[in-house]
């Protein structure tokens, strides 16, 4: 098995590089500001950090009133790091193809925590636009389907113009962004199919010379669809989002929603830009009085150990190798800082140093922490032990399985809104082939908490496949194979769909032993019409294994036969199950073959090719499975 890492929308890079020069001075004073919904830290000074915190809370409160149906609560914490200037921010800026991308701020998503980073040296046109842009990413990242890159960036740019005006009496959204307007007048537009196909690894998304047009056109298209021509296209735009959320393809969704072709919308968009008249949305209180914001803050100076932890954890989430520099310093300065030990353990695990990783997490647990992330990380590290280079695993020792389940259930009890604990617990169950009904429910809970996480849906499809609910699995995996925004998930889904098709085709071959078929009317007749074995020759060369077939595991990796020979368990794996020959020597209506546990176990002879790899998890590749007379 492999573990992969619209209502809200309607209502409304990070690369790897080696060790960086640490420009953060130990002489800096680092401050933490906590509000009702945010934790901010930084060396920008208490006053500047409080300004950022206040703007974020105002932005969130206005949104909660404008879009009362929207869920603004992220299932994972959002941390904001405010650097005092470009010099201290530069080592923590994103990298693309080995080069630093200088930005005013960015949003870094994570399975366990999201980061918004920025510098207090804000731009003058709209000094808080970067904050609002990145916060929109934090909202849409968790509470929507996996939205296309153009939509995500265009929406974030649209709401980055948020302003509170007229002495805190009005809120204005949709003000034109001058540099986008100028850029679109001077450059060719991207054809809409090209714009819609840009993903987060595309050069258009990351390269400076193309990024401008992509961002500008994405903003302009969102602005036009929401506000242009008296919002005539807005209902169609909402329908388009609904269709995308239903896993329909981009082309089908576009044509069905807008009832026209791409060139028509392109022409309308160009005319909209050339007219140079941009409507804005203005909201005010019904009484015409000042908008009141109840914002309470608590600020404290944090220790050198704590700010080294925050920086180390940020760098860890950027997948950089120098994260341990900060984390090691943090635990040296404060050996009781549980969060730093936990992050250090995760970093050590990523470099396959499992003994060190477990030691770090055990140190974190020994502090008696009630941080759910410590329990989750400990289970996560244990789950990675035994995986091969392709992240494949066939089982866990009983004591490890028990420990993982214990800590994951503790994590769920402490933080029931954190989706990763449900996901990992379901994965452990799937590896063990146990509690599959519970696992399906766990994954449905994770999906409800974080609809954008397509890997949750992919794992649910695998669970359903293990339960032999092939059509239910197909309904989930087909849209992923067609539309998943992450290339790896799309590839995995395509592979799983191919396996599903092969399994259902093979099982269909076993289904008929007579020329006449009768539609089953009840459970007894359905039992009689299960897929049946067909009769084939058994003259096949290869190693022979005589034993009891106790399980057939069907997955996106192929098919695994589990055979008990005497006191030992033998595992045989094929990546091409369509070539595996099933043999029986008699027509027996009680014989059937399906994926899953075989109860009672059936006596078989398996012909197989021995594995040549000394460290292989499997005895070999099965060629034929013969059921004894």
N, C-alpha and C positions, 0 to 999 in steps of 0.2 A: 504494500500500500504506500501511497505517496501523500504527504501532507502539503498542500500548496500554501503560503502566507499567504405616488408622485404628488403625493399630496403636497408636500412641502414646496416643490418647484412650482406647482400650480398656484399655491398661495403666494406665492411670491413673483527635487531633480537631483534627483540629487545624486551626484556621482561619488566615486571613491578616489581618494588620493592619499598619499603617504603622510608622514608626520609633518605638521605645520609648525611654523614659528609661533610661539605663544606670546601674543602681544598684550595679554591681560595682566595688568600690574597688580601685585599683591598689596600695593599701597592704596588701590582703589577701595572706596567704601561701597559695598554691595547691599542693596536694599530689597526687601520683599514686601510687596503690597498685596494684600488679600481683600477681595471684594466678595459679594455674594456668589458670583459666577466665575471669577477668574483668579489665577495666581500669577502675579508678575514679579520678576526679579530683574535686576540689572545694576550696572554701575553708572547709570545716567543721572542719578540723584533722585532724592525722594520727590521733589516737586515735579520733575519731568515724568517720572513713572506714574505719579498720581494723575497727571493730566491724561496720559494714555489710558489708565484704568477708568477714569471718569467717562471718557469718550466711548470706550467699549461698552460700558454699562448703559449709557444713554442710547447708543445704537441698538443694543439688544432690547432695551425696554420699549423703544419706539416700534421695533419690529414685532414684539410680542403683542402690541396693540393693533398694528396694521394688519398682521397676519395671525389672527387668534388661533387658527387651525394648525399652524406650523409648530412642529416640535423643535424647540431651540435648545433642548438639553442633549448634549453630546454624551454618548455612552462611555467615552474615555475622557480623562481630564485634558484641559487646554492650558498649556503653560506659555507665557509670553515673556520673552527675554528682550530687554531694552538696553542696547549698547549706547554708550555716551557719545561715540563719534565713529567715523568711518574707519579710523586706524584700529580701534579695538574690535570692530565688527568684521573686518576683512578676513581674518582667519576662519570665520564661521559662515562665510557666504557660500552659496552653492557652486558646484563645479560641473562643467559639461565638457566631455572629451579632454580632460586634463587641464582645462583653463578655468580660472575663477570667473564667474558671471557676477559682475558688480550690480547689486540690486539695492533698492531702498528697504526691502523687506521680503520675506517669503514665508510660505506655509509648508511645514514638513509634517505629513501625516504619519501616524504610527498605529500599530495594532493595540498598543497599550497607552500611548500618550501622544497628543498633537502638540506641535510647537509653532508658535508665531514669533518670528524674530524681526527686529528692525533697529534702526538707529534713531536717536532723538534729534539728529541733524535732518529734520524733515524738510520736504520740498515746500516751496512758498505758494504755489498755485492752490493747492488744497493740502495743507500739512498733515491731515489725518487720512488721506485717501489710501495710503498703503495699509494702515491698520484695518480700515473697513474692508478693503479688498481681501486681505488675508483672513479676516474673520468670516466672510462669506464662504470662503473655501472650507473653513472648519465646520460651518453649518451644513453645507451641501455634501461634504465628504461622508458624513454619517447618516444623514436623515433622508437621503434620496437614493434612487437607483444609480448605477454607475454612469454618470452623465458624460457625454462627449466632451473632449477638451475645449472645443470652441464655445460650447454652452457654458461650461464651468468658468472659463476666463472671461467671456463676454458678460455674464451675469455679475461676476465679481467686479469688473470694471464699471458696469452700470451703477451698482450701489456704492462704489467707492466715492461717488460724488455727493454722498449724503452730507447735508449741512443743516444745522439748526440756526435759523435766521430771525430777524426782527425781534431781537431781545428775548430769545428763547420762546417765541410765540408760534413759530412755524417750522416745519421740517420740509426741506426741498430735496427731491431725488430726480436724477436724470439730466442734470446740468451737462451741457456738451463739454467734452474733454478736448481742449484746443489742439494738443499735439496729435491726437488721433484724427481729428478733422483735417489738419494740414497734411498729414501723412497720406491719407486716402486720396486727397486731391492730386498728389504728386506721384503716386505709385499705381501700378496695375492691381486690380482686385484679384484675389484667388478665386477661381471658379468654385461655386458652392460645393460640388462633389469633392473637390480637393480640400476645401475648408473643413467639410464634415469628416473627412478621412484622417485628419491630423490627430495623432495620439501623443502621449506624453514622452515618447522616445523619438518623435519626429524632429528633423532639423528645423522645420518651421516653428516648432514650439520652443526650441532651445537656442538656436543660433541667433546671435544679436542682429545680423543684417536682415533676417527674415522674420524674427520675432515681432518686430514693430508692426508689420502689415497684418500678421495673424491676430495680434491683440486688438489692433484698431478695427479690423473688419469684424471680428467677433463682437466687439462692443457695439459697433454701428448696427449690426444685424439684430442684436437684442433690443437696442433702442428703437429701431424701426418697428419690429414685431410687437413691442409693448405699447409704444406711444404714437407711432407714425400714422398719418391719415386718420386721425381721431380713433386710433386703436382698432381699426377695422380688421386687422389680421390677428389681433390678440386671441379671440376664441379659437382660431385655427391653430395658433401657436400652442395653446393649452392642449388641444386635441393631439397635436404632434408629440408633446411630452408624454401624454397618456399612452399613446401607441408605443413609444420607445420603452416606457416602463413595463409594457406588456410583452417585451422582448421581440417586437417586430423589427424588421430591418430598417435601416435609415431610409433607403429608397422607398420602400412600401409605406412607411410612416409619413414621409414627406408628401407623396402623391395622394394618399388617402386623406391627409389632414388639409392640405392647402388646395387640393383640386386643381393643380396647375403644374408646370414644369419648373426646373431650376432656373432657366434663362429668364422667365417672367419675373421671379423674385429678385434675381440679380439686377434686372433693369429697374425695378421699383426701388431697390436699395441705392443704386447709383443716382437716380433722380432725387431721392431723399437727401443724400449727401450734398448734391449740387445746389439744392434749394437753400441750404444753410439756415434752415429754420427748425429749431429743436424744441419741441414742447417739453415741459417739466411737470412732475407731479408735486403738488403742494398739499401738505396736511397741516391742520391746526386744530387746537382744542375747540370744542363746541361753544365754549364760553368766550373765546377770544383772549383768554388770559394766558399767562406764561405756562409753559409746559413744566410740570413739577417732576423732579427726579429725586427719588429717595435712595441716595447712594452712600452707603457706609463703607469705610475703608479702615484697614488695620495695617500699619506699616511697622516693620522692624528691621534692624540691621542684622544681616546674616553673616555667619562665620565664613572664614576662608575655606573650611572643609565643605560647607554647604554650597558655596558658589562654584567650587571645583566639581562637585557632584552634578550640579545643573549643567555646566558646560560639558562635562564628560558624557552625560546622558544625551544631550543634544547631538554631540559628535557621534556617539554610538548609533543614533537613529539616522545619521547621515551615512552610515556604513563606512566610517573611516577608521583606520587602524590606530590613530593616535588617541583614541578615547581613553585607553587605559592610563595614559599619562595623567590625566585629570582625576580619574577614579582611584588610582593607586594613591595619589596624593591626598584625596579626600578621606580614605579609610585610614591612612597613616595619621592624619591630623585628628580624626575622630573615629576611633575603632568601634564605637557604638552607633554609627550612622548606618542604619539598616538598609536604607534605599541605595546608598553607594555600594555596599557589599552586593546587593542584588543586581545592580547594573553591571558591576565588575564581573559577576558570575556569568551574566549573559554575554558579555564581551569575550570572556574566556571560552565559553561554549562555542561561539562562532568560529574560533580558531582550533576547535576540536580538542581543547584541553579540559576534558570532562571532570577529571579528578579535582583540578583547581576550581572549576566552576561549582561543583557540588560543595566544596569546602567553603567557598564564598557565600553560597546561599545558606548553608548550615549556620555560618556565623551570623547572617542576617536574621535567621529564625531564632537563634539563641537569645536575641535581644527581647524576645516576647512581642515583637511587632504585630500590630493588627492591620498592617498594610496588605491588602489582598494581592498586590502585585508580587510580593515576596513569595507567597504561597503558589501563585500562578507560575512564576519563573522557576521555582524549584521543580514543580511537576513538568514544566516544559523541558528543562534540561534533562531530566530522567527520560522523557519521551524520545529524546534525540539519541540516546545511547543505543548502539547497535545498528543504527542506520548506515547504509552504504553510501558511496559517493553520489548516488542518484536519489538519496533521501528515501530509500526503500527499506522496509522492515517487515519481518514476518511474525514477530511475537515479542512479548515481554516476560521476564521472570516474574513469578507470582508475587514476590515481595515488592518488586518495583511497581507492579500494577496496583497493588493495594495502597502503596504510599502515594502514587500519583492521584488516585481517586480520592484519597483522604484530603490531600491538600487542595485539590480542585473544588471539592465540596465545601471546604472552609472558605476558599476564595469566593464562591458563589454566595455563601451565607453572609460574608462581610460586604460584598459589593454585588448584589443581584442584577445590577444594570450593566455589568461588564461582560460583553459577549464572548471574549476569547476563552473564558473559563468553560463555558458551555461547549464551545467548538473543540477544545482540546479533550475534554472528557468524552465527547462523542467519538473523537479519533481513537482514543485509547480503547474504548469499547469495540470499535470497528476492527482494530488490529487483533483483538482477542476473540472476535466473533461472538461477543456476548452483549446482552442488554440492547439489542438493536432497536427495539420499539422505543426504549428510553432515549436512545441516541437520536432517533428521528425527531423526537419532541425537543431534545436539547438544541438541535440545529435549527428547528423552527423558531425557538425562542431567540437564538442568536441572530437569525435573519430579521426577526421583528425588531430587535434592538438596533441593528445596523444593516438596513436594506441594501446598501451599496456594496457590501462585501460579497462579491460573486463566488469567492472560494467556499463560502458557507453553503451556497446552493450546490456547488459542484460536489462537496462531500455528502450532502443530503442525497444527491443522485446515486452516489456510490453505496450509501446505506440501503436505499430502496432497491438497488440492484442485488445486494446481498440478501435482501428479504424476498427476492424473486418478484418484486413489483415492477416488472420491466416497463410497462406503459407509463406508470407514474414517474419512473426515472427518465424515460424518454422525454416527457413533457418538460422536465427541468433542463435536461442536457442539450436538447436541440437548440433552444435560443442562445445558450452559452456558446455552443459550437459556431453559431452564426454571428453573434453580436458582442461577445465578451470584449471589454475594452482592453484587458491585459492579454497580451499575445500568448503567454504561457498557459493561462486558463483556457483561452480559446483552443489552443493546440491540445491540451489535456481533454477538453470536452469533446473535440472531434475524435480523438482516440477512443474515449469511452463510448461514444455513439457508435463507432465502428464495431466495438466489442459487443455492444447491445444487439446490433443488427446481426452479427455472426451467431451469437448465442440463440437469438430467437429463430434464425434460419435453421440452425442445427437442430434445435429442439423440435421445430416443425417437421423435420425429416423423420424424427422418431415417432411422430404423432399418429401416423396412419399405418395400420397393419391389415386393413381391408380397403376395398375400393369404395365402400359406402360410408359416409359420415352422418352422424346423427347429432344434432345440437343438444347438449346436455341441459336437462330441465331442473336438476336438483343436485345437491352435494354428492350423492351416491353416483350419479351419472358423470359428474365432473371428474370424480376420482377415477372412474373407468376410462375417461378420455384424456388422461395425462399423456405427455409425450412418451412414446414407446421406443424401445430399442429396435433397430433394424438388424437383419442377419447379414454378416459379412465373413469373408475368409479370414482365418487367423494365421496364415503363413507369412509371418513378418520377421525379419532378422533384427537382432538387437539383444541387449541385456534383458533378462527376465526377472521380475519381482513377483513373488507369490505372497498375497496377504489379504487384508480386509480393507476395502475402500470405506473410509469414515467421513470424508468431506471432499467436496469440489468447490474451490473458491474461484469465482468469476470476477474479474476487475478490469480496469483499463489497462493493466499490464499483461493481460492474457488469462490463462487458466492454470490453477495449481491443484494438483491431486495430492491428497493426504492419505497415505496408506500405512496401516499398522502391520508390520512384519515381525511376528513374535512379540518381543518386548520393546522394540524400537519403532519410532515414527519416522517415516520417509516422506520427503516432500519432493515432488516432481513438477517442474514449471515449464510451460510452453507459451511463447509470445504469439504463436500462430495456431490458436485452437481450431481453426477451420481445417487444419491438416491432421488433427488427431482422429484416429479411427476407433469407433466404438463397435465392439463385436459381441454378439450373443449367438448361441447355438440352438435356441429354441424360441418359439413364439409363446410368450408368457404374459397374459394380460395384466398380471400384477407387477411386471417389471416396468420401471420408469426411470428416467434420468433427469435430474434438475441440479442447479447450483445450490450449494448449502450443505448442511449436515446430512449424512446418509444414515437413516435410522429405520430398520437395523442395518448395521454395516454389511456390505456385500463382499463375498469372496471373489477376488479378481486375480488376473495375471496381467501385469503391466509390462509392455515392451518399451524400452527406453534407451537413449544414448547417454552414456556417462558424461558427467560434467568434467571438463578438463581443467577448470580453475580450482586451485587448492583451497581458496577461501570462499568458494561458492556456497550460498545458503541452500542450494538444492542438490539433490543426488544426481539429477540429470534432466533431460527433456523427454517427456513421454511421446511415444509414436503411436501406440495402440493401447486401448483399455478393453480387455477381454473378460467378460463375466463368465465364471465357471458354471458348468452344468449342474 
